[in-house]
Amino acid sequence: MAEHPHIALVRRGYEAFSRGDMQTMSEIIAKDATHHVPGTHTLSGDYKGLDAVLGYYQQLGVQTAGTFRVELQRLFVDGRGHVMSVHRATATRGEHSLDAMGGIMFRIVGDKVTDLDECVEDLAVTDEFWA
């Protein structure tokens, strides 16, 4: 059975993110997309527009000296434009380490991601790591 096209799109995005392939990311994410990042840390907030979203992804690497990684665990689809991911994020930042579960609720319109609502298992852990 073929993979649902929305699942395939999000999987392609995770693979591109892991390679640092911003060209592919820019093909997948809508120009007016918003990525919502939870928490109260320096990287939390709403990143509006493709340039801001890609800038956020670049900062994940910059702030962790290139150690930030996500390992995709699961993808779920509703067939109505939503995909939910579950992933494990790891990174080091100075003397701090991150090993946390999280996920993103993706909204897809046509063949583009328009909204990304990020969720984390433990806000306090995430806030402390990025503080």
C-alpha positions as CSV (number, residue, x, y, z in Angstrom):
1,M,0.0,0.0,0.0
2,A,1.4,3.4,-1.0
3,E,2.2,6.0,1.6
4,H,-0.3,8.8,2.0
5,P,1.0,11.9,0.1
6,H,0.9,14.1,3.3
7,I,2.9,11.5,5.2
8,A,5.4,11.4,2.3
9,L,5.7,15.2,2.3
10,V,6.4,15.4,6.0
11,R,8.8,12.5,5.9
12,R,10.6,14.3,3.0
13,G,10.8,17.4,5.2
14,Y,12.3,15.5,8.1
15,E,14.9,14.0,5.8
16,A,15.8,17.4,4.3
17,F,16.0,18.9,7.8
18,S,18.4,16.2,8.9
19,R,20.6,16.8,5.9
20,G,20.5,20.6,6.3
21,D,18.9,20.8,2.9
22,M,17.2,24.2,3.0
23,Q,16.4,24.1,-0.7
24,T,14.1,21.1,-0.3
25,M,12.7,22.7,2.9
26,S,11.8,25.8,0.9
27,E,10.0,23.7,-1.7
28,I,7.9,22.0,1.0
29,I,7.0,25.0,3.2
30,A,4.6,27.7,2.0
31,K,6.0,31.2,1.7
32,D,3.5,32.4,4.3
33,A,3.9,29.5,6.7
34,T,4.1,29.9,10.4
35,H,6.1,27.7,12.8
36,H,4.9,28.0,16.4
37,V,7.6,27.1,19.0
38,P,6.4,26.6,22.6
39,G,8.1,27.8,25.8
40,T,9.6,30.9,27.2
41,H,13.2,30.4,26.0
42,T,15.1,32.5,23.5
43,L,14.0,30.6,20.5
44,S,10.3,30.2,21.4
45,G,7.6,32.2,19.6
46,D,6.0,32.4,16.2
47,Y,8.2,32.3,13.1
48,K,6.1,33.8,10.3
49,G,7.1,33.4,6.6
50,L,9.4,31.0,4.9
51,D,12.6,33.1,5.6
52,A,11.8,33.3,9.3
53,V,11.0,29.5,9.5
54,L,14.2,28.6,7.8
55,G,16.1,31.1,9.9
56,Y,14.7,29.3,13.0
57,Y,16.0,25.9,11.7
58,Q,19.4,27.4,11.1
59,Q,19.5,28.8,14.6
60,L,18.9,25.3,16.0
61,G,22.2,24.3,14.4
62,V,24.0,27.5,15.3
63,Q,23.0,27.5,19.0
64,T,24.1,23.8,19.3
65,A,27.3,24.0,17.2
66,G,25.7,21.6,14.7
67,T,24.7,18.9,17.2
68,F,20.9,19.4,17.0
69,R,19.3,16.2,15.6
70,V,15.8,14.9,15.3
71,E,15.0,11.2,14.9
72,L,11.5,10.7,13.4
73,Q,9.6,8.1,15.4
74,R,6.0,8.1,14.0
75,L,3.8,10.0,11.6
76,F,0.0,10.0,11.8
77,V,-2.4,11.4,9.1
78,D,-6.1,12.4,9.2
79,G,-6.6,12.7,5.4
80,R,-7.9,16.2,5.8
81,G,-4.6,18.2,5.7
82,H,-3.1,17.3,9.0
83,V,0.0,15.2,9.9
84,M,1.2,14.7,13.4
85,S,4.8,13.7,14.0
86,V,6.5,12.2,17.0
87,H,10.3,12.6,17.2
88,R,13.2,12.5,19.5
89,A,15.4,15.6,19.7
90,T,19.0,15.5,20.9
91,A,21.6,18.2,21.1
92,T,24.4,19.7,23.3
93,R,24.8,23.3,24.1
94,G,27.8,24.2,26.3
95,E,27.5,21.9,29.3
96,H,23.9,21.2,28.7
97,S,22.4,18.1,26.9
98,L,19.0,17.6,25.4
99,D,17.4,14.3,24.9
100,A,13.6,14.9,24.7
101,M,10.5,13.7,22.9
102,G,8.4,16.1,20.9
103,G,6.3,16.4,17.8
104,I,4.8,18.7,15.3
105,M,1.2,19.1,14.1
106,F,1.5,20.0,10.4
107,R,-1.2,21.7,8.4
108,I,-0.9,21.0,4.7
109,V,-2.7,22.9,1.9
110,G,-2.2,21.5,-1.6
111,D,1.4,20.3,-1.6
112,K,2.8,22.8,1.0
113,V,3.1,22.9,4.7
114,T,1.3,26.1,5.9
115,D,1.4,25.7,9.7
116,L,3.7,23.9,12.1
117,D,2.6,23.6,15.8
118,E,5.5,22.3,17.7
119,C,4.9,20.4,21.0
120,V,7.4,19.1,23.5
121,E,7.1,16.5,26.2
122,D,8.4,18.7,29.0
123,L,8.4,22.5,28.6
124,A,10.7,23.0,31.6
125,V,13.4,20.8,30.1
126,T,13.2,22.5,26.8
127,D,13.2,26.0,28.4
128,E,16.2,25.2,30.5
129,F,18.2,23.8,27.6
130,W,17.6,26.8,25.3
131,A,17.8,29.4,28.2
